[in-house]
Amino acid sequence: ATPGTTAAWPPPSKQHRLAEAMYQALPPSRRRASVLPYAVAATGAVAMVVCLFQATGDVSLGAIRRSSAFSMAGVRPAVSRAGRVKVNNGLYDSTSPLDPYLIPGDLPYNAKQVGFTTAIEHAVRNRDLAAVRQLEQARVEVMEKTANGGSMGKWEEAAAQAALRRREQLMDLSIKRREKEDELVAQLKREGQFSINDRDQYGFSIDLHKIVHQTSDTLVKAMKDYSNGPRLISMRIDVDPMPWWDTLTPYGMELRTVQLLKEKMGYRRVVLLMEDPWQLNGENTDGIEVGRLDDANFCYDADAVVCLKPELDTLDRFERVVSASRAAGNRDVVVMTGNWGFPSDRESKYVRQHAKEVFTGGLQAIGFKMDPVKLVPNIGGEPYPLPQWLIDAGYKSTGNVAITGNSGTGKSSLNNALRGLKPRQEGAAAVGVKETTIFPEGYDFEPAGPEMKLWDLPGAGTPKFPLDSYMRTMGIKYFDEVVIASAARFTETDLELMDELRSHGVPFIALRTKVDLELRNAEHDAGRGEQATLERIREDIQKNSLLPMERIFLVSARRPNDFDFPALRQYIIDSLHRGVDVKLAKALNRKLDIQEIYNSVV
């Protein structure tokens, strides 16, 4: 009989179960097995099972998984070229041997001398499951490191190639993201006004103007819906404000919505009721008649009644709204940002139930929500909090470019030169041979105009600012552009910082400072000319940073009119303006989430 047949077997032993498990692991179309010889002793049920499986596919046995294309014994198997399979993006050939010596320490059953296969077979024969598990884990680890071939050196080479491909992919994503943002800005500019300073007749900016028109349109649509009785429409506006909404008053958004409601509905008289009407002092209430919430007679002959921020958590307080509706001739009532109490409170439940009984036309709740502008790409893990010093600088409405790099690379001198200041002039950043910048410092970059800042950041990779926490501490993710400065060849810290910026989707440029000294040394040591030296420096930076040539700059703070310094200044100016444009475009492109729930209040 062969495994898998219906012939009678001797009493099953562990050897029988082992053979049957190995046979059943194969796909039906690929099962090939030799005849299974066995002998049964007359005095007992003792069986000798010898199985020889020849398969072209994988064979699974518990935790052990083998493939005929692999050699666990450390010997290259004889397979044809067609039988070879490629792994790890084609870096390795699976016919290469596995080397147990890549595992530090001792392995059971003398695996480093006899190979993985023989050692595992000995462990299985001795029913030593712990050793089988340990050997299998070691074998898998070697396969992961060498892809069943090569050596540790080949593994390190493959890891370097994989890291390079990852950098290239991230750089491509960064360029595409940048192009998408620029296209959004261009599209909104084509559609009309595109400026933070553009205001309507009520002092509302473009995005705020758009929001109040959306809220009023939704309210108008609700008011026009047919009903067989008075309705109670409750609404709440929850919008993350932008810094340029400086002209928005505490009740400005709600009042402007009511004004647009009257205008679009063609109402003659709209009444606005509040707990304390004096709270509207200084607000624009043109076209709206304002009264106290407990003065129902004020609502006589009104086309619409609006209650702003009323307290409606008890039946007595809610009865004021009912009286206002009846005084107006059973008109619909709009409640804006009302306090209905906690839904679990018994009194609040009575209020909601009473509202359903009184307003026979039905209840409708409308929620308006607009989340904060997503100024940071959704990559690189959880976005860390925005530093307080960036918030204080009006981050959302300003352009922000940071200069960073290793300590002692001339970042502060570069900052001063870009702003046209000498080291000891008023407003200049402190410079010196020691680490002089210990806190992030923002400087107004007047060449770019108002609300534009150039930030001098402490050096990365120092004991005070280790690289593993530098991104979070400095808020690097929130800058519109980052300048990575180096006075010599980029160090491992610089390259790691570039990788961090790529992984977080932060645009950056590579900058070589003190290039005049580099030219002098090259001419003195190698007799190399200026142009040849500059080309070699650019090629070296491009090779390590993967940046296009237009984002690589060679400058000297002592010679602000030479080399790439004028181009660098203009690039930073453009980056600052681009940063503000992108923020405004994203703010204008925010979607107002509108949720309507019937038979409820909000």
CORNORQUI-V774332 format. One record per pair of residues at least 12 apart in sequence whose ideal C-beta (glycine too) atoms are under 7 Angstrom apart, sorted by the first residue. I is the first residue (numbers start at 1). J is the second residue. D is the distance in whole Angstrom. If there is no record, write none. Layout:
BEGIN
{{I/J/D} {I/J/D}}
END
This chain:
BEGIN
{{1/36/6} {2/33/5} {2/35/6} {2/36/5} {3/19/5} {3/20/5} {3/23/4} {3/33/6} {3/36/6} {4/23/5} {4/24/7} {10/40/6} {10/45/5} {10/47/5} {11/45/4} {13/47/6} {15/47/7} {15/49/4} {16/47/7} {16/49/6} {19/49/5} {19/51/5} {21/61/7} {22/51/7} {22/53/6} {22/59/6} {22/61/6} {25/59/6} {25/60/4} {25/61/7} {26/55/6} {26/57/7} {26/59/7} {27/57/6} {30/55/6} {30/56/6} {30/57/5} {32/54/5} {32/55/6} {33/51/7} {33/53/6} {34/52/5} {36/49/6} {36/51/6} {37/50/6} {55/68/7} {56/68/6} {63/132/7} {63/133/6} {63/136/5} {64/120/7} {64/132/7} {64/136/5} {69/83/7} {69/85/6} {69/94/5} {69/95/7} {70/94/6} {70/148/5} {71/97/5} {71/98/7} {72/98/6} {72/115/7} {72/116/4} {72/117/4} {72/139/6} {73/115/4} {73/116/7} {73/117/4} {73/118/6} {74/97/5} {74/98/6} {74/99/6} {74/100/7} {74/115/4} {75/97/6} {76/95/6} {76/96/7} {76/97/6} {77/95/6} {79/95/6} {87/147/5} {88/147/5} {88/158/6} {91/147/7} {91/158/5} {91/161/7} {92/146/7} {92/147/3} {92/148/7} {92/149/5} {92/150/6} {93/149/5} {94/148/5} {94/149/7} {95/149/7} {96/148/6} {96/149/2} {96/150/6} {97/149/7} {98/116/6} {98/139/7} {98/142/5} {98/143/7} {98/148/6} {99/142/7} {99/146/7} {100/112/5} {100/115/7} {100/116/6} {100/138/7} {100/142/7} {102/142/5} {102/145/6} {102/146/7} {102/152/6} {103/138/5} {103/141/7} {103/142/7} {107/119/7} {107/135/6} {107/138/6} {108/123/7} {108/131/4} {108/134/6} {108/135/7} {109/122/5} {109/123/6} {109/131/6} {111/135/6} {116/135/6} {116/139/5} {119/135/6} {120/132/6} {120/135/5} {120/136/7} {123/135/6} {167/499/7} {167/502/6} {167/546/6} {168/546/6} {170/502/4} {170/503/6} {171/502/6} {171/546/5} {174/502/6} {174/505/6} {174/507/6} {177/377/6} {177/505/6} {178/507/6} {181/582/5} {184/585/5} {184/589/6} {185/581/5} {185/582/6} {185/585/5} {188/585/5} {188/588/6} {193/206/6} {196/244/5} {196/397/6} {196/584/6} {202/256/6} {202/284/7} {203/247/4} {205/244/5} {205/245/6} {206/588/6} {207/242/7} {207/587/5} {207/588/5} {208/245/6} {208/248/6} {211/239/6} {211/370/7} {211/592/6} {212/253/6} {212/256/5} {212/257/5} {212/260/6} {213/260/7} {214/592/5} {215/237/6} {215/257/5} {215/368/5} {216/257/5} {216/260/4} {216/261/5} {216/264/6} {218/366/6} {218/594/6} {219/235/7} {219/257/7} {219/261/5} {219/334/7} {220/261/6} {220/264/5} {220/265/6} {222/364/6} {222/366/7} {223/265/6} {223/332/6} {227/361/3} {227/362/6} {228/360/7} {228/361/6} {229/359/7} {229/360/3} {229/361/4} {230/325/5} {230/330/5} {230/331/6} {230/332/6} {230/359/5} {230/360/7} {230/361/5} {231/332/5} {231/359/6} {231/361/4} {231/362/5} {231/364/6} {232/333/5} {232/335/7} {232/355/6} {232/359/4} {232/363/5} {233/332/6} {233/334/5} {233/364/5} {233/366/7} {234/335/4} {234/338/6} {234/365/5} {234/601/4} {234/602/5} {235/334/7} {235/336/6} {235/366/4} {235/368/7} {235/602/7} {236/337/5} {236/367/5} {236/368/7} {236/602/5} {237/253/6} {237/254/7} {237/368/5} {238/368/7} {238/369/5} {239/368/7} {239/370/4} {240/370/6} {240/371/6} {240/372/4} {242/396/6} {242/397/7} {242/587/5} {243/394/5} {243/396/5} {243/397/4} {244/397/5} {249/282/7} {249/283/5} {251/280/6} {251/283/5} {251/308/7} {252/283/7} {254/308/6} {254/336/5} {255/283/6} {255/284/6} {255/285/6} {255/288/7} {258/270/6} {258/272/6} {258/288/6} {258/306/5} {259/286/7} {259/287/6} {259/288/6} {262/287/6} {267/303/4} {267/304/6} {268/303/6} {269/289/7} {269/301/7} {269/302/5} {269/303/5} {270/288/6} {270/289/7} {270/302/7} {270/303/6} {270/304/5} {270/306/7} {271/289/5} {271/291/6} {271/298/6} {271/299/5} {271/302/4} {271/305/5} {271/306/7} {272/288/5} {272/289/7} {272/290/5} {272/306/5} {272/308/6} {273/291/6} {273/292/7} {273/293/4} {273/305/7} {273/307/5} {273/324/6} {274/290/7} {274/293/6} {274/308/5} {274/309/7} {275/293/6} {275/309/7} {275/310/6} {275/311/6} {277/290/5} {277/291/7} {277/292/6} {293/307/6} {293/310/6} {293/320/5} {294/320/5} {296/323/4} {296/324/5} {296/327/4} {297/327/6} {299/324/5} {299/327/4} {299/328/4} {300/327/5} {300/328/7} {302/328/4} {302/331/6} {304/331/6} {304/332/7} {304/334/7} {305/324/5} {305/325/6} {305/328/5} {305/331/6} {305/333/5} {306/334/5} {306/336/6} {307/321/6} {307/333/7} {307/335/5} {307/336/7} {307/338/7} {308/336/5} {309/336/7} {309/337/5} {309/338/7} {310/335/6} {310/338/5} {311/339/5} {312/338/5} {312/339/6} {312/340/5} {312/351/6} {313/339/6} {313/340/6} {313/341/3} {313/347/7} {313/348/6} {313/351/7} {314/347/5} {314/351/7} {315/350/6} {315/351/6} {315/354/6} {318/351/5} {318/354/7} {318/355/7} {321/333/6} {321/335/7} {322/358/5} {340/601/5} {352/601/6} {355/601/7} {356/599/7} {362/598/7} {362/599/7} {363/598/7} {363/599/5} {363/600/6} {363/601/6} {364/596/7} {364/598/6} {365/597/4} {365/600/5} {365/601/5} {365/602/4} {366/594/7} {366/596/5} {367/595/4} {367/602/5} {368/592/6} {368/594/6} {369/593/5} {370/590/6} {370/592/5} {370/593/7} {373/583/7} {373/586/5} {373/587/5} {373/590/6} {374/586/7} {375/583/6} {375/586/6} {376/477/5} {376/478/6} {377/505/4} {379/504/7} {379/505/5} {380/503/5} {380/504/4} {380/505/7} {383/477/7} {384/472/4} {384/477/7} {386/475/6} {386/478/6} {387/475/4} {389/440/6} {390/475/5} {390/478/6} {393/442/5} {393/453/6} {395/478/6} {396/583/6} {397/451/6} {398/451/4} {398/452/7} {398/453/6} {398/580/7} {399/448/7} {399/451/7} {399/452/5} {399/453/7} {399/480/6} {399/576/3} {399/577/6} {399/579/4} {399/580/5} {400/453/5} {400/455/6} {400/479/5} {400/480/5} {400/579/7} {401/454/6} {401/455/7} {401/479/7} {401/480/6} {401/481/5} {401/483/7} {401/572/5} {401/575/6} {401/576/6} {402/455/4} {402/457/5} {402/476/7} {402/479/5} {402/482/5} {402/483/7} {403/415/6} {403/455/7} {403/456/6} {403/457/6} {403/483/5} {403/485/6} {404/457/4} {404/460/6} {404/482/6} {404/484/6} {405/459/7} {405/460/7} {405/484/5} {405/485/4} {405/486/6} {405/494/6} {406/459/5} {406/460/7} {406/461/6} {406/486/7} {406/491/6} {406/493/6} {406/494/7} {407/435/5} {407/459/3} {407/462/5} {408/459/7} {409/485/5} {409/486/6} {409/487/4} {409/513/6} {410/485/7} {410/487/6} {410/513/4} {410/514/6} {410/557/6} {411/437/7} {411/456/6} {411/485/5} {412/429/4} {412/430/6} {412/431/5} {412/436/6} {412/437/6} {412/456/6} {413/431/5} {413/557/4} {414/485/6} {414/513/6} {414/557/5} {415/429/5} {415/443/6} {415/454/6} {415/456/5} {416/428/5} {416/429/6} {417/557/4} {417/560/5} {418/454/6} {418/569/6} {418/572/7} {419/443/6} {419/445/6} {419/446/7} {419/454/7} {429/441/7} {429/443/7} {429/456/5} {435/459/6} {435/462/7} {437/456/5} {437/457/7} {437/458/5} {438/458/6} {438/464/7} {440/455/6} {440/457/5} {440/474/6} {441/455/7} {441/456/5} {442/455/5} {443/456/7} {445/576/7} {447/569/7} {447/573/6} {448/573/4} {448/576/4} {448/577/7} {452/576/4} {457/474/5} {460/493/6} {460/497/5} {461/493/4} {467/493/6} {467/496/6} {467/497/7} {471/500/5} {471/504/7} {476/501/7} {476/506/6} {477/504/5} {477/506/6} {479/506/7} {480/575/6} {480/576/7} {480/578/7} {480/579/3} {481/507/5} {481/508/7} {481/509/7} {481/575/4} {481/579/7} {482/501/6} {482/506/6} {482/508/4} {483/509/6} {483/511/5} {484/497/6} {484/498/6} {484/508/6} {484/510/6} {484/511/6} {485/511/5} {485/513/5} {486/512/6} {486/513/7} {487/513/5} {487/514/5} {489/540/7} {490/541/7} {490/544/5} {495/544/6} {498/545/6} {509/547/7} {509/551/4} {509/553/6} {510/541/5} {510/545/5} {510/547/5} {510/551/7} {510/552/5} {511/553/5} {511/555/7} {512/537/6} {512/541/7} {512/554/5} {513/555/6} {513/557/7} {514/556/6} {515/554/4} {515/555/6} {515/556/5} {515/563/6} {516/556/4} {516/558/7} {516/559/6} {518/533/7} {518/537/7} {519/533/5} {534/554/6} {537/554/6} {538/552/6} {538/554/7} {553/567/7} {553/568/5} {555/568/6}}
END
